[in-house]
Amino acid sequence: MPQAAHPWNGFWRCEVNISRRQILILLPAAAVAWKSVLAGTPEASSNYTMSDHWWGMLIDIPKCIGCGNCVRACQMENDVPDGHFRTWVERYHVSDEDMTNPEVISPDGGKEGFPVAEEDGKKYFFVPKMCNHCADSPCTQVCPVGATFIAPDGVVLVDPKYCLGCAYCVQACPYGCRYIHPTKEVADKCTLCYHRITKGLTTACCESCPTGARQLVDLKDPKDPIHEFLKTHPVQVLKPQMATGAKAFYNGLDGSVR
Amino acid sequence: MSGVEGFMYPNEYGLQWSVLIVLYPFITGLVAGAFILASLERVFHVEAVKPTYRLALLTALSFLIVAPLPLQLHLGHPERSPEMYFTPHSTSAMAMFGYVYLWYLMAVLVLEIWLDYRREIVLLAQSSKGLLRIVYSIMTLGSSNISVRSLAIDNRAGWIVTIVGIPSAFILHGYVGFIFGSIKANPWWSSPLMPVVFIFSAMVSGIACVMVLYMAITKLRKQPIDIRCVDSIAMYLFYVFIIDFSLEMLDLIHRVYEADESFRSLNFLVHTQLYIPHIVIQIFIGTLTPIILLGITQVVHLPEIVRKRMYATAGCLTLVGIFAMRWNVVIGGQLFSKSFLGYTTYKIGLVSKEGLLVAVFLSILPLFILWALIKLLPPWPVGNEAAPTAGD
């Protein structure tokens, strides 16, 4: 029977000639591409209900060794541009005579660690910083179009397709956690690795911390050890006078920390 | 990092708001102030300032047209700015901008100017030729009734618009102050006095601007300056300036006396980087000198020519002082770290998108617009036609 007489012939006319060898190459590539598409769309994550979570971070200052792993991991995971930081580490050097005026350094955000400290008998400690994912966040309050918002799971996010790049949120953040992305020209900040936590993973900074100084916490999860930790430790937030409802909880926070 | 002293959070090295954001409150201040001066004649019947009534309105309009340009140029994505109209965020002071601006432009200024000029527009539409005739015909909006009764209605409506316009002018500039004053993260800005200071400094700059423009334009037109008019404007400028300066000093004294956690950092800044722009230019050159000059004209009887020169000098210095005030608020508020442990510097570019040339262009653009508006709608009698001014 001649092929032209087949009623479905027109439908199949735009057939593509792909060899079995090409298919063997293309299929894994397509699978990898699809996986990255899925990773970028947290809404598509199965078994994740935003209202079941209330995310925050526990930062255990005595455990931080200032290695900068968290800063490097964050930059790699989130493609953070050079010279800008979604997280960084500060080293405090405090003398007992002048506690209100500490010497603080954070060379390149502490990404490559810190210079050797002087043996001068004064107090040294490291303070990892990041977005506090405030429950009453001043940054989301001021956004003129609502491009930055608090998700129902407590994570403060920016919609890069909606942000005007006016930088009002950068001005309003008391902790210096936001910046204008130099090429995208929109506000950028820590997303608490939203693409990971909505899949049941922890954040890149927590995963890479060798001492467990950073721990992702879910305040709505009754089984989360944070509840026991908060009961038994003197935990503080940064700049409590700002009343931002910060959810980055610091254990062992020194009074000199800004 | 060059230009950084002490410790700054690593995202704070560069300034977010540039000289263009300095221009924005400066320009809106001129708009609000010029309108308040116009309303003196219209609502409060201060006959002496009548020669500047229309000029003040046209000045306000020319600056208001330019006001959003620095903001647009500053935005990372200016093409998304209409979202402020379509999806404004109810808790954002900045989201108000679009509405306040449109309200002030269309419902106050354009409407008041149209009502005031309607008679001339109709007459010019009949007498002019070619393209101008079409322009004036469009500007009549199809209304060519200039009967006595119709003009009386215009006058009454214009008065109501001015009444609405005064609080609108306060809102226009008060909210600009609120944009800064409501940022609790920044102690240099965070103050309930900020909107009030902005309103009074706006009145100061607007009145000074119209006074200087009136004197300059009249001189260019080779017409005699109405000294009674300039005397009155200078008197209002003097009193409003006293209130403005008192409020600013109250804010300063309060900060110094309270000396909260930010004081050491801000105090250092005022004595170093901000010393020239704040202490020297804003306070001494731009505030105390014009107040003293204006004060002398109030208490000493001086010859007319001396008074004119003193008014012109005081007016120009006032504009410099108010610009310095905007600079010190916007730029000064970003020079210190929110950790209060360090400082950065602001280096203005020359030809960049937010550079010096753009700022200069945006500063003189309103003067070209004003020139065009004056050509189109002369604020003074032209030829034999005696243009009636408001309140006639």
HADDOCK unambig.tbl for C-alpha pairs under 7 A between the chains (distance, minus, plus):
assign (segid A and resid 84 and name CA) (segid B and resid 10 and name CA) 6.90 0.50 0.50
assign (segid A and resid 84 and name CA) (segid B and resid 11 and name CA) 5.67 0.50 0.50
assign (segid A and resid 85 and name CA) (segid B and resid 10 and name CA) 6.97 0.50 0.50
assign (segid A and resid 85 and name CA) (segid B and resid 11 and name CA) 6.46 0.50 0.50
assign (segid A and resid 104 and name CA) (segid B and resid 7 and name CA) 5.98 0.50 0.50
assign (segid A and resid 105 and name CA) (segid B and resid 7 and name CA) 6.32 0.50 0.50
assign (segid A and resid 109 and name CA) (segid B and resid 10 and name CA) 6.12 0.50 0.50
assign (segid A and resid 141 and name CA) (segid B and resid 91 and name CA) 5.55 0.50 0.50
assign (segid A and resid 141 and name CA) (segid B and resid 92 and name CA) 5.88 0.50 0.50
assign (segid A and resid 142 and name CA) (segid B and resid 91 and name CA) 6.44 0.50 0.50
assign (segid A and resid 142 and name CA) (segid B and resid 92 and name CA) 4.24 0.50 0.50
assign (segid A and resid 142 and name CA) (segid B and resid 93 and name CA) 6.53 0.50 0.50
assign (segid A and resid 143 and name CA) (segid B and resid 89 and name CA) 6.78 0.50 0.50
assign (segid A and resid 143 and name CA) (segid B and resid 92 and name CA) 5.77 0.50 0.50
assign (segid A and resid 144 and name CA) (segid B and resid 84 and name CA) 6.28 0.50 0.50
assign (segid A and resid 144 and name CA) (segid B and resid 88 and name CA) 5.97 0.50 0.50
assign (segid A and resid 144 and name CA) (segid B and resid 89 and name CA) 5.17 0.50 0.50
assign (segid A and resid 144 and name CA) (segid B and resid 92 and name CA) 5.18 0.50 0.50
assign (segid A and resid 144 and name CA) (segid B and resid 94 and name CA) 5.38 0.50 0.50
assign (segid A and resid 144 and name CA) (segid B and resid 95 and name CA) 4.26 0.50 0.50
assign (segid A and resid 145 and name CA) (segid B and resid 83 and name CA) 6.39 0.50 0.50
assign (segid A and resid 145 and name CA) (segid B and resid 84 and name CA) 5.57 0.50 0.50
assign (segid A and resid 145 and name CA) (segid B and resid 87 and name CA) 5.84 0.50 0.50
assign (segid A and resid 145 and name CA) (segid B and resid 88 and name CA) 4.95 0.50 0.50
assign (segid A and resid 145 and name CA) (segid B and resid 89 and name CA) 4.85 0.50 0.50
assign (segid A and resid 145 and name CA) (segid B and resid 95 and name CA) 6.76 0.50 0.50
assign (segid A and resid 146 and name CA) (segid B and resid 89 and name CA) 5.21 0.50 0.50
assign (segid A and resid 164 and name CA) (segid B and resid 75 and name CA) 6.17 0.50 0.50
assign (segid A and resid 164 and name CA) (segid B and resid 76 and name CA) 5.98 0.50 0.50
assign (segid A and resid 164 and name CA) (segid B and resid 77 and name CA) 4.89 0.50 0.50
assign (segid A and resid 164 and name CA) (segid B and resid 78 and name CA) 6.60 0.50 0.50
assign (segid A and resid 164 and name CA) (segid B and resid 80 and name CA) 5.81 0.50 0.50
assign (segid A and resid 164 and name CA) (segid B and resid 81 and name CA) 6.41 0.50 0.50
assign (segid A and resid 165 and name CA) (segid B and resid 75 and name CA) 5.30 0.50 0.50
assign (segid A and resid 165 and name CA) (segid B and resid 76 and name CA) 4.30 0.50 0.50
assign (segid A and resid 165 and name CA) (segid B and resid 77 and name CA) 5.90 0.50 0.50
assign (segid A and resid 166 and name CA) (segid B and resid 75 and name CA) 5.00 0.50 0.50
assign (segid A and resid 166 and name CA) (segid B and resid 76 and name CA) 6.53 0.50 0.50
assign (segid A and resid 167 and name CA) (segid B and resid 16 and name CA) 6.30 0.50 0.50
assign (segid A and resid 172 and name CA) (segid B and resid 183 and name CA) 5.70 0.50 0.50
assign (segid A and resid 172 and name CA) (segid B and resid 185 and name CA) 5.65 0.50 0.50
assign (segid A and resid 173 and name CA) (segid B and resid 185 and name CA) 6.23 0.50 0.50
assign (segid A and resid 174 and name CA) (segid B and resid 185 and name CA) 4.39 0.50 0.50
assign (segid A and resid 174 and name CA) (segid B and resid 338 and name CA) 6.51 0.50 0.50
assign (segid A and resid 176 and name CA) (segid B and resid 9 and name CA) 6.01 0.50 0.50
assign (segid A and resid 176 and name CA) (segid B and resid 11 and name CA) 6.11 0.50 0.50
assign (segid A and resid 176 and name CA) (segid B and resid 12 and name CA) 6.50 0.50 0.50
assign (segid A and resid 177 and name CA) (segid B and resid 11 and name CA) 6.87 0.50 0.50
assign (segid A and resid 178 and name CA) (segid B and resid 11 and name CA) 6.89 0.50 0.50
assign (segid A and resid 179 and name CA) (segid B and resid 11 and name CA) 6.02 0.50 0.50
assign (segid A and resid 185 and name CA) (segid B and resid 76 and name CA) 4.75 0.50 0.50
assign (segid A and resid 185 and name CA) (segid B and resid 77 and name CA) 7.00 0.50 0.50
assign (segid A and resid 186 and name CA) (segid B and resid 76 and name CA) 6.26 0.50 0.50
assign (segid A and resid 258 and name CA) (segid B and resid 339 and name CA) 5.22 0.50 0.50
